[in-house]
Amino acid sequence: MDTGAQDVRYNGKLVRLTTIGAIVMALAGSALHFVYDWFGQSTPVGLLAPVNESVWEHAKLVFLPPLVWYELTALWMGHGRPRELLGASALALWFMPLFQIAFYYAYAAIARGDLFVMDIVDFVLTVVLGQALFCQLATRLHCTRAGRVAAVLSIVALASIFAVFTVRPPHIPLFMDSETRTYGLPLK
């Protein structure tokens, strides 16, 4: 089979997985919102799942589900191509929390407050745009060995940032629980 036909099959499979992924991520992210409480407010779980109602903690909803999905996508794509997905994964994983936070503050400034329906729109829009970015980059980006190393390191850095700012968040509005006016993991 010629490489053009292989690329078409590869791209078609990637688009299908990306579309399914958006649905899975939206469902998994919605469930992740409650995992910390379901597990008895366990600190290790809190490093991965939101521990309060701060804007920062909600950004975890668009980090862990996509991270897991991108790993599964790389396995399902097979034939050496997973290495090419690392750059796209890293860029999408950084884009989604940043977009979600920016969109929240933009709509909250316009609406002069937090609106639950807009929080849902923000979450779903972030997932859809993140998946669109991932798919576009995955079909166009050539990730060198150095690029793959940088991608992995950037993903580890982002996961570390989430963990550190859950345990020791700066006392600024981004990290403040809107209901309890506290920051990060609750003191036990």
C-alpha positions in Angstrom: 0.0 0.0 0.0 1.4 3.5 -0.8 2.1 6.0 1.9 -0.7 8.3 0.8 -3.3 5.6 1.4 -1.7 4.8 4.7 -1.8 8.4 5.7 -5.5 8.6 4.8 -6.3 5.5 6.9 -4.1 6.9 9.8 -5.7 10.3 9.7 -9.2 8.8 9.6 -8.5 6.6 12.6 -7.0 9.6 14.4 -10.1 11.7 13.7 -12.4 8.9 15.0 -10.3 8.5 18.1 -10.2 12.2 18.7 -14.0 12.6 18.4 -14.6 9.6 20.7 -12.0 11.1 23.0 -13.8 14.4 23.3 -16.9 12.5 24.5 -14.9 10.3 26.9 -13.0 13.3 28.3 -16.1 15.3 28.9 -17.7 12.3 30.8 -14.5 11.4 32.7 -13.8 15.1 33.5 -17.3 15.4 34.9 -16.8 12.3 37.1 -13.4 13.4 38.1 -15.0 16.5 39.8 -16.3 14.2 42.5 -13.5 11.6 42.9 -11.7 13.4 45.7 -14.8 13.2 47.9 -15.6 9.7 46.8 -12.2 8.6 48.0 -12.6 10.2 51.4 -10.6 13.3 50.6 -7.4 11.3 50.2 -4.4 13.5 49.7 -2.9 11.3 46.9 -6.2 11.4 45.0 -6.3 15.2 45.6 -3.1 15.6 43.6 -5.0 14.3 40.5 -8.6 15.4 41.2 -10.0 18.8 42.2 -10.0 19.3 46.0 -12.1 22.4 46.0 -14.1 24.8 43.9 -11.3 27.1 42.8 -10.7 27.9 39.1 -7.2 26.3 39.4 -8.5 23.0 40.8 -11.1 22.8 38.0 -8.3 22.9 35.4 -7.4 19.4 36.5 -10.6 18.2 34.8 -9.0 19.0 31.5 -5.6 17.5 32.3 -5.9 14.0 33.7 -8.6 12.6 31.4 -6.8 13.9 28.2 -3.5 12.6 29.5 -4.9 9.1 29.9 -6.8 9.3 26.6 -3.7 10.4 24.7 -1.8 7.5 26.1 -4.5 5.1 24.9 -4.6 6.8 21.5 -0.9 6.3 21.1 -1.3 2.6 21.9 -4.3 2.2 19.5 -2.5 4.0 16.7 0.5 1.7 16.8 3.3 1.1 14.2 5.8 3.7 15.5 3.4 6.5 15.1 2.8 7.0 18.9 6.1 8.8 19.1 4.7 11.4 16.7 1.8 12.0 19.0 3.9 13.2 22.0 4.3 16.7 20.8 0.6 17.1 19.9 -0.3 15.7 23.3 2.0 18.0 25.2 0.8 21.1 23.4 -2.9 20.1 23.9 -2.4 19.3 27.5 -0.9 22.8 28.1 -3.5 24.5 26.0 -6.6 23.1 27.7 -6.0 24.3 31.3 -4.8 27.7 30.1 -7.8 28.1 27.7 -10.2 27.0 30.4 -8.9 29.5 32.9 -8.8 32.4 30.4 -12.3 31.6 29.2 -13.6 31.5 32.7 -12.1 34.9 33.6 -13.3 36.4 30.3 -16.9 35.3 30.7 -17.0 36.1 34.4 -15.8 39.7 33.7 -18.5 40.2 31.1 -21.2 38.5 33.2 -19.9 40.1 36.4 -19.9 36.8 38.2 -19.8 33.1 37.9 -22.6 31.3 36.0 -22.9 27.5 36.3 -24.1 27.1 32.7 -21.1 29.0 31.4 -18.8 26.8 33.5 -20.2 23.8 31.6 -19.8 25.7 28.3 -16.2 26.5 29.3 -15.5 22.9 30.1 -17.0 21.4 26.9 -15.6 24.1 24.7 -12.1 23.5 26.2 -12.3 19.8 25.6 -13.5 20.2 22.0 -10.9 22.9 21.1 -8.2 20.9 22.8 -9.1 17.8 20.8 -9.2 19.8 17.6 -5.7 21.2 18.4 -4.4 17.7 19.2 -5.8 16.2 16.0 -4.4 19.0 13.8 -1.0 18.9 15.4 -0.9 15.1 15.4 -1.3 15.0 11.6 1.1 17.8 10.9 3.8 17.9 13.6 7.0 16.0 13.1 8.4 15.3 16.6 12.2 14.7 16.7 13.8 12.7 19.5 14.7 16.0 21.3 11.1 17.2 20.8 9.7 14.0 22.3 12.0 14.4 25.3 10.8 18.0 25.7 7.2 16.9 25.3 7.5 14.3 28.1 9.4 16.8 30.4 6.7 19.5 29.8 3.9 17.0 30.7 5.8 16.0 33.8 6.3 19.7 34.6 2.6 20.4 34.2 1.6 17.4 36.4 4.1 18.6 39.0 2.7 22.2 38.9 -0.8 20.8 39.6 0.5 18.8 42.5 2.5 21.5 44.1 -0.2 24.2 43.7 -2.7 21.8 45.2 -0.5 21.3 48.3 0.9 24.9 48.5 -1.2 27.2 46.4 -0.5 30.9 46.2 -3.1 33.0 48.0 -4.5 34.7 44.9 -8.0 34.4 43.5 -7.2 31.8 40.9 -6.5 29.3 43.7 -9.3 30.3 46.2 -12.2 28.0 46.7 -15.2 30.2 45.8 -17.4 28.5 48.5 -15.1 28.2 51.5 -12.6 31.0 50.6 -9.8 28.6 51.4 -6.8 27.4 49.3 -5.6 24.0 48.2 -5.9 20.8 50.2 -7.9 21.3 53.4 -5.9 21.1 56.6 -6.5 17.9 58.5 
